[in-house]
């Protein structure tokens, strides 16, 4: 993978992780009950996608 592609992939991974942080913060401060659980699980899955993107950009 060329360096420019790695740069874009790592940038996208950081943005995805930032989105998951925003989502978990929103879920814990503004929601209750089942919606809170669903948003928290969704944020966790999004964080895993960001982690995988970051790992791929390193290799």
C-alpha positions as CSV (number, residue, x, y, z in Angstrom):
1,X,0.0,0.0,0.0
2,X,1.4,3.4,-0.9
3,X,2.0,6.0,1.8
4,X,-0.8,8.3,0.6
5,X,-3.4,5.5,0.9
6,X,-2.1,4.7,4.4
7,X,-2.5,8.4,5.3
8,X,-6.0,8.5,4.1
9,X,-6.9,5.3,5.8
10,X,-5.5,6.4,9.1
11,X,-7.3,9.7,8.9
12,X,-10.6,7.9,8.2
13,X,-9.9,5.6,11.1
14,X,-9.4,8.5,13.4
15,X,-12.6,10.2,12.3
16,X,-14.5,7.0,12.8
17,X,-13.1,6.7,16.3
18,X,-14.0,10.3,17.0
19,X,-17.6,9.5,15.8
20,X,-17.8,6.6,18.2
21,X,-16.6,8.8,21.1
22,X,-19.2,11.4,20.3
23,X,-21.9,8.7,20.1
24,X,-21.0,7.1,23.4
25,X,-20.9,10.5,25.1
26,X,-24.3,11.4,23.6
27,X,-25.8,8.0,24.6
28,X,-24.6,8.2,28.2
29,X,-25.6,11.8,28.8
30,X,-28.9,12.3,26.8
31,X,-30.6,8.9,26.6
32,X,-32.1,6.3,28.9
33,X,-33.0,2.6,28.8
34,X,-33.0,0.5,25.7
35,X,-31.9,3.4,23.4
36,X,-28.9,4.0,25.6
37,X,-27.9,0.3,25.4
38,X,-28.3,0.2,21.6
39,X,-26.3,3.4,21.0
40,X,-23.6,2.1,23.3
41,X,-23.3,-1.2,21.4
42,X,-23.3,0.7,18.1
43,X,-20.6,3.0,19.3
44,X,-18.5,-0.1,20.4
45,X,-18.9,-1.6,16.9
46,X,-17.9,1.6,15.3
47,X,-14.9,1.8,17.5
48,X,-13.8,-1.7,16.4
49,X,-14.1,-0.7,12.8
50,X,-11.9,2.3,13.5
51,X,-9.4,0.1,15.3
52,X,-9.3,-2.3,12.4
53,X,-8.8,0.6,10.0
54,X,-5.9,1.9,12.1
55,X,-4.2,-1.5,12.3
56,X,-4.5,-1.9,8.5
57,X,-3.0,1.5,7.9
58,X,0.0,0.6,10.0
59,X,0.8,-2.6,8.1
